Amino acid sequence: MSIDHLISLLALCIPLILSVTGAAIRICSKLEKISVALGSMTTKSECAVNRMDCPALQKKSFNRQRSRSAASRSPASAARRSNSTARR
């Protein structure tokens, strides 16, 4: 194998190795971000306990009444009501 062949082989392999290495580094950093996000998530039982302890959610009936009345006054619900009425 001559020196020219060896140099051309290295010239082909080095960019390939660098691009594969760069892709592997990007994949590893994204996997690390995903694992950090998954580690900070709460379980369903922890979420239920937090909801029970939340003072803003203690008055459930008030929140339901408020959301229903707010929804009935929204422009989207008014448009649905006008579309559902029969036109003559």
Secondary structure by P-SEA (a helix, b strand, c coil): ccaaaaaaaaaacaaaaaaaaaaaaaaaaaaaaaaaaaaacccaaaaaaaaaacccccaaaaaaaaaaaaaaacaaaaaaaaaacccc
